Amino acid sequence: QVQLVESGGGSVQAGGSLRLSCAASGRTVSTYTMGWFRQAPGKEREFVAGFSRNYSASYADSVKGRFTISRDNAKNTVYLEMNSLKPEDTAVYYCAIRTVLPGPYKYWGQGTQVTVSS
């Protein structure tokens, strides 16, 4: 079993920045298997950022050039640096982890709220 704990959410004005963190515990993991999703009110949960089979970062088109995923394997932690935030980025952001790369995301964090005001 893996536990994921997100932090760093909050409220910011459009154009601002936030940095989310997600720490994994319970067992040693490869941070390449961790990723970020988000769910806005009334919408489906969507992929935001993660790592692909060749370990390169991948992003949703809507956040490319503005968000950056990074990792610290020693801390079992991944980060999501979010810049140039827009009101449409408002959502609950979830960290997730899969047991193999590639593969389905199996464990999820509780989520952290990000609110961007215009």
Buried (B, 14 or more C-beta within 10 A) or exposed (E): EBEBBBBBBEEBEEEBEBBBBBBBEEEEBBBBBBBBBBBBEEEEBEBBBBBEEEEEBBBBEEBEEBBBBEBEEEEBBBBBBBBEBBEEBBBBBBBBBBEEBEEEBEBBBEBBEBBBEE
